[in-house]
Amino acid sequence: MEEQLQLFVDRFGREPTPNDPIFFCWHSETPKPMCALCEAEYEHGIVEAAKQAGIDPARALAVVGIDDPLGTLTITN
């Protein structure tokens, strides 16, 4: 969470307010919630990190509250 807060400051040049999304759209010039592309990249990153760590990717997604709506677990690169 600390890293995400630092990413916010780095991206927008200020501390987030209580109304700002901490997990924000990486493509936006202003703080707004993650777009569909950001969500897909986030989900893919969790799956890849879980695989590298030897953790069940489905379980890793469940821990962060994702039920794999984008089908990352069934897509191979």
Backbone hydrogen bonds in HBPLUS format (Angstrom, degrees):
<---DONOR---> <-ACCEPTOR-->    atom                        ^
c    i                          cat <-CA-CA->   ^        H-A-AA   ^      H-
h    n   atom  resd res      DA  || num        DHA   H-A  angle D-A-AA Bond
n    s   type  num  typ     dist DA aas  dist angle  dist       angle   num
A0005-LEU N   A0001-MET O   2.94 MM   4  6.24 155.2  2.00 150.2 156.7     1
A0006-GLN N   A0002-GLU O   2.97 MM   4  6.26 154.7  2.04 147.3 154.2     2
A0007-LEU N   A0003-GLU O   2.87 MM   4  6.17 150.5  1.96 146.7 155.4     3
A0008-PHE N   A0004-GLN O   3.01 MM   4  6.28 147.3  2.12 143.4 151.8     4
A0009-VAL N   A0005-LEU O   3.09 MM   4  6.46 161.2  2.12 149.7 153.3     5
A0010-ASP N   A0006-GLN O   2.84 MM   4  6.07 164.4  1.87 152.9 157.7     6
A0011-ARG N   A0007-LEU O   2.89 MM   4  5.97 153.6  1.96 143.2 150.3     7
A0012-PHE N   A0008-PHE O   2.84 MM   4  5.95 171.0  1.85 160.7 162.7     8
A0013-GLY N   A0009-VAL O   2.69 MM   4  4.86 137.0  1.87 136.1 142.2     9
A0020-ASP N   A0017-THR O   3.08 MM   3  5.31 160.2  2.12 111.8 117.9    10
A0025-CYS N   A0032-LYS O   2.82 MM   7  5.80 153.5  1.89 159.1 161.6    11
A0028-SER N   A0025-CYS O   3.44 MM   3  5.57 165.7  2.46 105.0 109.1    12
A0039-GLU N   A0035-CYS O   2.96 MM   4  6.25 161.5  1.99 155.9 161.2    13
A0040-ALA N   A0036-ALA O   2.98 MM   4  6.19 153.6  2.05 144.2 151.0    14
A0041-GLU N   A0037-LEU O   2.94 MM   4  6.21 161.0  1.98 153.0 157.9    15
A0042-TYR N   A0038-CYS O   2.86 MM   4  6.05 157.9  1.91 151.5 157.9    16
A0043-GLU N   A0039-GLU O   2.92 MM   4  6.07 165.3  1.94 149.1 153.0    17
A0044-HIS N   A0040-ALA O   2.91 MM   4  6.05 163.5  1.94 148.9 153.8    18
A0045-GLY N   A0041-GLU O   2.91 MM   4  6.06 154.7  1.98 143.7 150.8    19
A0046-ILE N   A0042-TYR O   3.05 MM   4  6.35 152.9  2.12 149.5 156.1    20
A0047-VAL N   A0043-GLU O   3.08 MM   4  6.35 162.7  2.11 152.0 156.4    21
A0048-GLU N   A0044-HIS O   2.92 MM   4  6.15 167.0  1.93 155.7 159.0    22
A0049-ALA N   A0045-GLY O   2.96 MM   4  6.04 161.0  2.00 145.5 151.0    23
A0050-ALA N   A0046-ILE O   2.92 MM   4  6.05 156.9  1.98 147.9 154.4    24
A0051-LYS N   A0047-VAL O   2.97 MM   4  6.22 159.8  2.01 150.9 156.1    25
A0052-GLN N   A0048-GLU O   3.04 MM   4  6.27 161.8  2.07 149.3 153.8    26
A0053-ALA N   A0049-ALA O   2.98 MM   4  6.15 142.2  2.13 141.6 152.1    27
A0054-GLY N   A0050-ALA O   2.96 MM   4  6.04 109.6  2.48 138.9 155.7    28
A0055-ILE N   A0050-ALA O   2.80 MM   5  4.80 163.3  1.82 150.5 147.5    29
A0054-GLY N   A0051-LYS O   3.15 MM   3  5.10 154.5  2.22  99.3 107.2    30
A0059-ARG N   A0056-ASP O   3.06 MM   3  5.32 120.0  2.43 104.3 118.7    31
A0060-ALA N   A0056-ASP O   3.02 MM   4  6.36 154.4  2.09 153.0 161.1    32
A0061-LEU N   A0057-PRO O   2.95 MM   4  6.22 158.7  2.00 151.4 156.2    33
A0062-ALA N   A0058-ALA O   3.00 MM   4  6.20 154.3  2.07 141.8 149.2    34
A0063-VAL N   A0059-ARG O   2.96 MM   4  6.23 148.6  2.06 147.1 155.0    35
A0066-ILE N   A0061-LEU O   2.78 MM   5  4.94 167.8  1.79 146.2 142.0    36
A0065-GLY N   A0062-ALA O   3.02 MM   3  4.87 158.1  2.07 101.6 107.4    37
A0071-GLY N   A0068-ASP O   3.22 MM   3  5.36 164.1  2.24 107.0 111.8    38
A0074-THR N   A0071-GLY O   3.04 MM   3  5.52 150.3  2.13 113.7 122.2    39
A0075-ILE N   A0072-THR O   3.42 MM   3  5.29 159.1  2.46  98.7 104.7    40
